[in-house]
Amino acid sequence: MFKHILLPTDGSRLSEIAVFNGIELARQHGARVTAIHVMPEFHLLSYRAAAIDESHDHFAQDAQAHAQRYLDFVRRTADEAKVECATIAELSDHPHDAICKAARRLGCDLIVMASHGKRGLVSLLLGSETQRVLAHSEVPVLVWRAGTP
């Protein structure tokens, strides 16, 4: 049924649970997975150009280190389940857009991702990347909700 599953991860515990379940689904269907972590772009205003360069380098190194840690977790989990796994880190201020584009570009037939279950004013103000993926994706999305065993 599924041949290629995209697993977005933000490194959160709920995201890790969604990864476990996405990999198990892939194992059951003989599918492969691709993990994606979307790193934010660098934005800073300063009157000192040297400060911008130093801050940018530090920010980029920190973002890459986080991405590597999150993606390594997915790779190890997939290896343990004997599921073929690729990883990608994208740079974007709009994670939902990067996720949807990656799913199309890679020919994925399912996206498995977590929803942190924010509701009410928090959800309205902060928005939900999962909700945005659901609204914009041409690929089916399976959502692992907060509180789901």
Summary of the structure (lengths in Angstrom):
residues: 149
radius of gyration: 16.3
end to end distance: 23.9
largest distance: 55.4
contacts: 462
relative contact order: 0.22
helix: 51%
strand: 21%
